[in-house]
Amino acid sequence: MNLSFVRFKRGWVIFDPYRGVYFRNHTGGLTTIEEIDEQDWHIVKLAQTDISEAYYKQFIVENLPKIRKYSSRLIRANIQSPINRLRYQLHEWLSGEEPILK
């Protein structure tokens, strides 16, 4: 399953663009990872599909990755040049920081 994680001001939000699915909380807003942990979510389908909430429970409730806060230096465009990529990788090795996804 390929899910997309998007960071908004409120937190990280999950989408399933392939199946046209996203998740809302009890107030109708996009569900953040923290709200999913608190069981405050329901599925919204953009098209007719037979997929159910049970399908996603095994992925987003039971196996949801913990995402740590990242700095602007981790923005993809900032680390794609060879020099910046080398600097980034050296910093990761030498600093002992945890990866973004645990």
C-alpha beads as a LAMMPS data file, in Angstrom:
LAMMPS data file: protein, C-alpha beads

102 atoms
101 bonds

1 atom types
1 bond types

-500.0 500.0 xlo xhi
-500.0 500.0 ylo yhi
-500.0 500.0 zlo zhi

Masses

1 110.0

Atoms # bond

1 1 1 0.000 0.000 0.000
2 1 1 1.323 3.427 -0.926
3 1 1 0.139 6.211 1.338
4 1 1 1.106 9.857 1.033
5 1 1 2.026 11.836 4.141
6 1 1 1.604 15.605 3.919
7 1 1 2.629 18.052 6.630
8 1 1 0.192 20.855 7.421
9 1 1 0.355 23.404 10.250
10 1 1 -1.812 21.104 12.409
11 1 1 0.392 18.061 11.791
12 1 1 0.922 15.167 9.399
13 1 1 -2.072 14.052 7.304
14 1 1 -2.434 10.785 5.365
15 1 1 -3.878 10.305 1.877
16 1 1 -4.312 7.259 -0.352
17 1 1 -4.214 8.943 -3.771
18 1 1 -4.326 5.680 -5.718
19 1 1 -7.716 4.738 -4.261
20 1 1 -8.981 8.306 -3.874
21 1 1 -9.249 8.072 -0.089
22 1 1 -8.519 10.533 2.680
23 1 1 -9.435 10.722 6.358
24 1 1 -11.481 13.228 8.354
25 1 1 -11.857 13.803 12.084
26 1 1 -15.085 14.338 14.057
27 1 1 -15.139 18.067 13.202
28 1 1 -14.830 17.411 9.460
29 1 1 -11.181 18.487 9.191
30 1 1 -8.372 16.410 7.764
31 1 1 -7.240 13.851 10.336
32 1 1 -3.715 14.197 11.688
33 1 1 -1.586 11.278 12.822
34 1 1 -2.190 12.293 16.448
35 1 1 -5.961 12.129 15.881
36 1 1 -5.613 8.702 14.286
37 1 1 -3.757 7.559 17.417
38 1 1 -6.744 8.843 19.435
39 1 1 -9.193 6.933 17.155
40 1 1 -10.710 10.191 15.840
41 1 1 -10.962 9.355 12.131
42 1 1 -13.239 8.091 9.409
43 1 1 -12.669 7.299 5.753
44 1 1 -13.787 9.556 2.890
45 1 1 -13.880 8.142 -0.644
46 1 1 -13.706 10.383 -3.706
47 1 1 -14.993 7.650 -6.020
48 1 1 -17.052 4.473 -5.774
49 1 1 -14.880 1.773 -4.241
50 1 1 -15.466 -1.309 -2.124
51 1 1 -12.681 -0.448 0.302
52 1 1 -13.615 -0.160 3.979
53 1 1 -12.151 1.320 7.155
54 1 1 -11.104 -2.179 8.213
55 1 1 -8.675 -2.256 5.282
56 1 1 -6.842 0.808 6.628
57 1 1 -6.940 -0.120 10.320
58 1 1 -4.116 -2.621 9.923
59 1 1 -1.900 0.044 8.325
60 1 1 -2.737 3.406 9.852
61 1 1 -3.863 2.357 13.312
62 1 1 -1.701 -0.637 14.134
63 1 1 1.456 0.123 12.105
64 1 1 1.485 3.891 11.723
65 1 1 5.069 5.179 11.693
66 1 1 6.173 7.748 14.246
67 1 1 7.367 10.843 12.409
68 1 1 9.645 13.191 14.267
69 1 1 9.624 16.900 13.591
70 1 1 12.084 17.873 10.892
71 1 1 13.904 21.061 10.076
72 1 1 13.928 22.977 6.807
73 1 1 17.330 21.454 5.955
74 1 1 15.508 18.174 5.258
75 1 1 13.372 19.588 2.483
76 1 1 14.029 17.380 -0.530
77 1 1 15.185 20.230 -2.763
78 1 1 17.800 21.214 -0.187
79 1 1 19.510 17.810 -0.159
80 1 1 19.418 16.766 -3.809
81 1 1 22.590 18.411 -5.058
82 1 1 25.652 16.153 -4.607
83 1 1 27.408 18.549 -2.220
84 1 1 24.341 19.137 -0.051
85 1 1 23.533 15.423 -0.061
86 1 1 27.050 14.601 1.134
87 1 1 26.832 17.236 3.885
88 1 1 23.416 15.926 4.942
89 1 1 24.587 12.302 5.010
90 1 1 27.736 13.147 6.970
91 1 1 25.667 15.081 9.488
92 1 1 23.294 12.114 9.889
93 1 1 26.188 9.693 10.439
94 1 1 28.121 11.916 12.821
95 1 1 25.239 13.383 14.827
96 1 1 23.592 10.057 15.655
97 1 1 20.153 11.542 14.943
98 1 1 17.269 9.177 14.474
99 1 1 15.846 8.822 10.975
100 1 1 12.700 10.802 10.124
101 1 1 10.614 7.618 10.136
102 1 1 11.108 5.218 13.038

Bonds

1 1 1 2
2 1 2 3
3 1 3 4
4 1 4 5
5 1 5 6
6 1 6 7
7 1 7 8
8 1 8 9
9 1 9 10
10 1 10 11
11 1 11 12
12 1 12 13
13 1 13 14
14 1 14 15
15 1 15 16
16 1 16 17
17 1 17 18
18 1 18 19
19 1 19 20
20 1 20 21
21 1 21 22
22 1 22 23
23 1 23 24
24 1 24 25
25 1 25 26
26 1 26 27
27 1 27 28
28 1 28 29
29 1 29 30
30 1 30 31
31 1 31 32
32 1 32 33
33 1 33 34
34 1 34 35
35 1 35 36
36 1 36 37
37 1 37 38
38 1 38 39
39 1 39 40
40 1 40 41
41 1 41 42
42 1 42 43
43 1 43 44
44 1 44 45
45 1 45 46
46 1 46 47
47 1 47 48
48 1 48 49
49 1 49 50
50 1 50 51
51 1 51 52
52 1 52 53
53 1 53 54
54 1 54 55
55 1 55 56
56 1 56 57
57 1 57 58
58 1 58 59
59 1 59 60
60 1 60 61
61 1 61 62
62 1 62 63
63 1 63 64
64 1 64 65
65 1 65 66
66 1 66 67
67 1 67 68
68 1 68 69
69 1 69 70
70 1 70 71
71 1 71 72
72 1 72 73
73 1 73 74
74 1 74 75
75 1 75 76
76 1 76 77
77 1 77 78
78 1 78 79
79 1 79 80
80 1 80 81
81 1 81 82
82 1 82 83
83 1 83 84
84 1 84 85
85 1 85 86
86 1 86 87
87 1 87 88
88 1 88 89
89 1 89 90
90 1 90 91
91 1 91 92
92 1 92 93
93 1 93 94
94 1 94 95
95 1 95 96
96 1 96 97
97 1 97 98
98 1 98 99
99 1 99 100
100 1 100 101
101 1 101 102
